[in-house]
Amino acid sequence: MILKENDILHLKLLEEYKILDTLPEQMYDDITALAASICNAPMALISMIDEHRQFFKSHFGTDISQTPIKHSICRHAISSGQEYFEITDLRTDNRFKENPLVTEDPKIVSYFGVPLVSEEGIAFGTLCIFNTVSQQLNDRQRKAVVVLASQVVHLLELRKKNFLLEAYRKKLDSYSSDMEEFAFIAAHDLRSPLRGINSFLKMLESKNITVWDEKDRVYLNFIYENVQRMDKLVLDLLDYAKTHMNHSDEETINVKKLATDLFEGLTKGTETPRPELSVSEIPEITTSRIALTIVFQNLIANALKYQLKENTPKIEISHSETKTEWIFEVRDNGIGIEQEYLPVIFQPFKRLHNQSEYNGSGLGLAACKTIIKNLNGSISVKSEKNKGSIFTFTLPK
């Protein structure tokens, strides 16, 4: 059979809905039950027609789940191009009087069908009413069935969108996995020559080379420091790549313990003055542990790093909440940020100090912003030079 263009679009639409031969579902059965009740009829069905048969997604009042397409009354409703298709007595209509649905059980006498039309204007099925006696619906009943038919279409369109979203999610997961693998391979390959240079420098440093003067040793140390800086940059780039990956590993987290453990790890072996940390009593929250760890790791590390020499680093972590989100503040007494730089502080590779003052890659805050954005939160900063900064970020409940 040669299919017309409309038939091809019709069949493609049914494939997108993934509805043919699916099991009964309450939401569709509720619609047919309501339609039958409104019309005072014993049967109501949701039909969808493919190349060879009509499938009934819901069939209130009858056990018929499908029929051959040649017995379909609904295909006439679909091809009519009308808002509804009504036959008050099928027994007197030459198109249907020999139809097995009319001559045999369930011995249908009257038919009322509203075409199901997609958002693209493609008719693919009906919401139909069967009765075993001659019946003509009134305007109120007709309008009600038309409205119910539109609800069937809305449910199917939502179903299609859910399938598209799921396919998109799987694609993102696959992309995330590929990116993670690439990032690890790239980091390994980039660090290998750096490790070789580093080992060679250490070997040179260990040898008692008498021809070297003080300037030579300064140059050697300069090379060594830049190798270390490059290695740190590669690791930071790897961490930044991770921020663009899918963080769907939600779990219940003790935020106070997480922040305290990170602080202890970052300050272990620190000479006096010993940095101080204050964390308010924060309820356990549910989110990605990996993501939250990276955020607090960067904010605490920055608070410890960007300090005046005479300062005892002090960090305060507090929280508040609304009905829909958690709000966290990380406050420090560091060197602060000048107002003119606040709008660009979260941009990748944006550094406000040279490496001799404070080393780093300029990726930490950019990573924080990306992660929090991916979690549907936000981050902002208030700061005053030489008085400290307050980083505020939100996460949805």
N, C-alpha and C positions, 0 to 999 in steps of 0.2 A: 504493500500500500504506500502510495506517495503522499507524504505529509505536507500540508500547507504550512506557510510560515507561522500562522497563529497557533497551529497544532504543535509545532516545534517549540515555540515559546511557552505554551501551555505545559508540555511535558517537562521542559527544563525547570519551570517553576515548581512543579511537584517534586522534582529531584532536590531542589533547594530546600523545600519544606521538610523533606525526609519524613513524610507522613503516611505514605501508602503501606498497608499491611502492618501498621503499628497497633498495639493493644488499645483497648478502650481506656479513655481518660475521663476523670470525673468532670473536669471543666467543660468538656464538649457534651458529655451526657446531661449535665445540668441545663445546657442551652436547649437541647432537643426536648427534654422533659418540660421545660417552661414553654417552649413553642407549642407543644401538643396541648398543654393546659390552656393557654391563651386561645387557641383555635377550637377547643372542645373536640379534638380529634384523637383517635386511638394511636396514631403513629406519627413520628417525626424523625427525619434522618438528615445527617450531614454527608453528602456524597461528593466524591472526587473521581474524575474520569480520566483514564489513561488510554492507550491505544486499543486495548482489547476488552476492558470491563469497567464497571463503575464500582468503586470501593466505598463502603459506608464506614466512615470514621466513628460515627455514633448512630445507633439505630434503636430509638425508643419505641417500644411496643411491638417489635418484631425481632426474630432471630436472623433475619437475612443480613449477611455481612458483605455480600457482593453479588453482582449479576453480570452476565455478558453484556457488552455494550449495545448489542442489537436489541436488547430488552429495555434499554435505558430511556426513561421518560425525561430524566434530568438533562440529557444532551440537547433536547429540544429547548429547554429553558435556557441553557447556556448559549445556544446559537441564536436565540430570539432577539438578543440585544435589548430586551426590555427590562424594566426594573423588577418585574415579577412575571411569572407564567402561570396561568390558572385555567384548569379544565374542570368544569363542574360535574361532567359525566363522561368518563373515559369510554363507556360502553357504546356511546353514540358517535365517537370520533374515529374516523377511518384509520387514523395513524396508530391508534392504541387499542381498538376493540378486540384485536386478536392477540394482544400482548399477554404472555403467561401470568404476569403480575395482576392482570385484570380477570383472566378466565380461570385462573387457579389461585390457591392461597398465596397471598392474603386477600385476593379478590378486591383489589382497589377500585373504587368508583370515582372518587374525586381526587384531584392533585393540585397543590399550590406550591410553587417553587420560586425561591429568590436566588439568582445567580451570585456566586461568591466571586468577587472581582478584586484582584490584587492591587497594590499601590501603583503598579505600572499599567493598570487597565486591562489585565488579562483575566478573562473568565475561565475558571478551572473546575467549578463544582457548584453545588447548591445547598441551601438549607430548605428542605421540602417537607410538606405536610401531606400525609395519606389519610384518606377516610374511606370507610366501607359503605358509606351512603353518599348520595349526591349532596354537595355542600358548596355554598358560595360564601367566602369570608366577607366580613364587613370592613370598612376602611380602617377602623381601629386595629383590628386583627392583622390586616395587611401591613400597616405601618410598624406594628410590633415585630412581625417576622422580619421585615427589612432591617430594623435596628439590630435584632439578634444575629442576622446574617453578617452584618458589619462587625459584630463582636467576634464571630468566628474568624473573619479575616484578620482582625487585630491579633488574635491569639496565634494564628499561623505566621503572621509577619514577625511577631515577637519570637516565635520558635526559630524562624530563619535567622534572625539577628543573633540569637543565642548561639546557634551553630557557627555563625561567622566569627563571633567573639571568641569562641572556644578554639577555632582553627587559628585565629590570630594569636591567641595566648600560646598555643603550642609552637607556632612559628617563632614567637619571641623567646620562648624557653630554649628552642633549638639554637637560635641566634646567640642567646646568652651563653649557652654551653660552648658553642664554637668560639665566641669571643674570649671566654675564660681560658680555653685550651691555647688559643693563639697568644694570649697575654703571657701565660706561663712559659710557653716555648720562646717567645721573643725575649722575655726577661732573662731566661736561662742563657740564650745565645748572646745577649748583650753583656751579661755579667761575666761570661767565661773569659774573654780577653782582658777584662778589667782585673779578674783574679790573677791572671798570668802576669800582668804588669805589676800588680801589688806584690806578688811573690818575688819577682825580680828585684823590685826596689828594696824589699826587706833583706834580700841576699846581699845587695850592694851595701846596705847600711850596716850589715853585720861584719863586713870585711874591713880590715884596718888598711884603708887606702891612703897612704901618706901624701900622695900627690894632690889630694883634694884640699882646697882651702875652705875658709868659712863660707865664702860666696857659693861654692859648689854644693855645700851641705844645705844652704838655704834653697837653692834650686831643686835639690833632691826632695827636700821637705815640701816644696811647692807642688812638685809633681805628685807626691804621695797624697797631699790634701785634696788635689783635684780629682785623683782617682777615687778617693773615698766619697767625694761630693757626687761624682758621676754615678757611683754605685748606689748611693742613696737616692739619686734622681730616678734611676731605673726602678728601684723598689717603690718609690712614690708613684711612678707612672703605673706600675702594676696595681697598686692599691686604688688609684684613680679609675683604672679600667674596671675594677670590681664594682665601683659605685654605679656603673651603668648596667650592671647585670641584675637579674631578677632576684629580689629579696623576698621570697615567699615563705621563708622558714619561720613562721610566727610561733612564738612560745611565750609563756608567762615568765616575766623577768623581774627580779628584785633589783631595781634601779640603784638603790643606795649601795648595795653590795657590789654591783658592777662598777660603779664610779669609784668606790673606795679601793677595790682591787686594782683598777687601772692606775689610780694615783700612787698606790704603794709600789707597783711595778715601775712606774716612771721615776720615782724618787728614791728607789733603793740605792743605798751607798752614797747618797747625797751628803756632803759635808754641811756643817752648820753655816748659816742658820737653816734649820730644818723647815721645809715648806709646810704650810698648814692647810688642812682641808676641813670644810664644814659642809655636811650634807643633811638637808632636812628629811623628816620622815616622809618618804614617798611611797604611795601604794604600789603594789605590783601592777605592771601593765603588760599587755599582750602586743608584741610587735616582733620584728626581725632582730634577733640577738646580734647577728653579724653587723647589720646596719647601725644599730644603736651603739655597739662597741666602737665602730670606726668614728662615729660622731663625737662621743665623749673622749675617745683617745686623742683626737685632734684638738678639741677645745681645751682639755686639761694640759696637753703637751705645750700648746701655745701660751697658756697662762703661766706655765713654769718657765718657758724660754724667754718670753719678751718681758724682762724685768730689769729694773734699775739695779746696779751692782750692790747698793747698800740696803736694798729691800729684803725683807723676809717674805717670800711668795705666799700669798693668802688667796685661797679659792673658796668661794661659796656656791653651792649648788642647791637650788630651791625649786619648788614647783607650785603650780596652782592648776585649776581645772574648770572647764565649763561642761555643759551637758554633752558636748560632741568632741571635745579635744583635751589633751594634756598639754600644759604649758610649762616648759623648763627654762630656768635661768642659770647661766654659768657666769659668775661675777669674779673678777680678779683685781689685783692692785698693781698691775703692771705698768708698762710705759704708755699704754693707750694708743689711740689712733687719731691722727689729725682729721678734722671734719671733712676736708676736701677729698680724702681718700676713702671715706666710708662707702660711696656709691660703687666703688670698683673692688672692694676688699674680697668679694667672693668669686672674682674672675680667675680662671686658671693661670698659673705662672705669674700672678700679680704679687710682686714683692715690694715692700716699702723700705727695706733696709738692705745694705750690701752684705755679702757673705762674711766679710771680716767682722761685722757686728753680730749678726745672728744668721747662722746657716739655715738652709731650708730650700725647698723647691718651689714654694708658692702654690702647692696643690692641695694642701690640707683643708682650707676653708671651702675651696671649690668642690672638693669631695663631699664635705658636709652638706653643702647646698644641694648637690645632685641627689644624694641619698635621701635627704628629707623631702625633697620634691617628689621623688619616686614613691615615697610613703604617703603622699598627699598631705604633707605638712608644709611649714614655712620656717624661715630663719631670718633674723635681723640682728643688728648690733647698734648699741649706743656706746659712745666712748669719749673720753676727754684726755688729752695728752698729759702724760705723767701722773694721771690719777686712776687709770684702769679702764676696763671695758666690761660691758654686760652683753653677752650673747643670749638671745632668746629664741627658742625654737619650739614649734608645736608639732604634735602627732595626733592623728585621729584616734578616738576611742574604738 
